[in-house]
C-alpha cells in the first residue's frame, strides 16, 4: 500500500483548515486516513503549523512520500526530506559509445531510393564542376 503524507482539508467554506495525515495514496483527499500527523491553519496571522515530528519521521522511514505542499511545510520546520538523487551518466561514456548497427538493414521504398540517387547525381555534378 503506497502511503503519502498530505494535507486533508477541513473547516468551513472560504475558511480552510488542513490536517496533515498519512493516507493510502489511492484514497480521496478528504477520505479515510491512517494517522493524523498535525494541522495547518493558513488563515491565522502568522499561520499556525503543528506537526508531530517523531511520527512524521517514522512514516518517512517506512517509505511514505510527502506531497509537494506537505514537503514544503515540513521543510519550513527544518525537517530534512532528502531522497537519493538518481545516478548521473558520465559524459565520457556517452560519447564513447558507437551507434548500434542493425542486424537486418531496413528496406527503403522505391521512391526513397530514386530520390537518394538523384541527390547523389547532383552532388557528383557539383563536385565535377569545382
N, C-alpha and C positions, 0 to 999 in steps of 0.2 A: 504494500500500500504506500504510494508516494505521499509523503507528508510535506505540507507547506506551512510556513508561518506567515499569516496575512492579517489584514485588518477586516473586522466584521462590523458593518455599520449598525448603529443603534441610534436612539434619540428621535426627536420629532422632526416633522417636515421643516426644512431650512435651518435646523439646529443639529448638525451632525455630531455624533459621538461615536468613537470607534473602540472596539475591544481588539486587542492583539491576541490571536488564537493560533493554536496548532490544529490543523484540519487536514483531512484527506483531500488531495488536490482535485478529485473528481466530484466533490460536493459543491453545492452552490455557495456563493459568497456568504450569505447570511444563514446557511443551513447548519447541519449538525457539525460539531467540532469535537476535538479530543481533549483540549485543555485550554483554559484562559490563562494567558501569559502576562497580561497587563491591560492598560487602557490609554487612550489618547483623546484629548479634548482640544480641537483646533480653535474653538470659539473663545476659550479663556485667554486673557491677556496677562502675561505671556502664556503660550499654550501649555497645557498640562500633559505630561507624559510619565506614566508609572509603569515600570517593567520589572518583572521578577527575573533578574539576570541569571540566577542559577538555573532556573527552569528553562530559559531560552538556550543557554549554553548546552544543557543536557540534550535538548531536542536537536540542536545543531550537530552535536557529536553523533547522534543517532542517524544523521543524514537528512534532516529536514532542510528544505530550501526556502529562504525568506523571499517574499515578493519584493518588487523594487521599492515600494513605499515603506514596507516594514524594514527593509535593509537600511534605507535612508534614516529612518527614525532610530534604529539601533546604532548606526554609526554616529549619530548626534550625541549618543550617550557614551561614546568612546569604545564600543564593542568592536572587536576585530572580526570581520566576516570574510577572511581571506580564503580563496579557493585556489588550488594549484593551477597555475597558468598552463595552457596547452603547450606541448613542445613545439619549438620553432624549427623550421628547416634551415639548414646551413646553406648559405648561398653557393659555396664551392661544390657541394654535392649536387645541387640542382643544375649548375652549369656543366658539370662533368658528364651528365647523362646524355647518351646519344639517342636520337629518335628511334623508336622501335620500327622494325621492318615487318610488313605484313607477310604472313605465311603464304597466303594466296593473294596475288595482286588483284586490285579491283578491275572490273571491266568497264571501260569508258564507252559511252554511246557513240554511234557513227557520227553524229553531229559534232560532238566534242573533239573527236579525232580529226575531223575535217578542219575545224576551227584552229586546232593546235598546229596542224600542218601549214595552214595559211599564215599564221603568225611567224612560224619558223622561216617561211619563204620570204616574208617582208624583212625579217631581221638579216637574213643572208644577203638580200639585195642591198640593204643599207650598209652592211659591212663591206660588200664588194665595191661600192661607190667610194667609200672612205679610204 
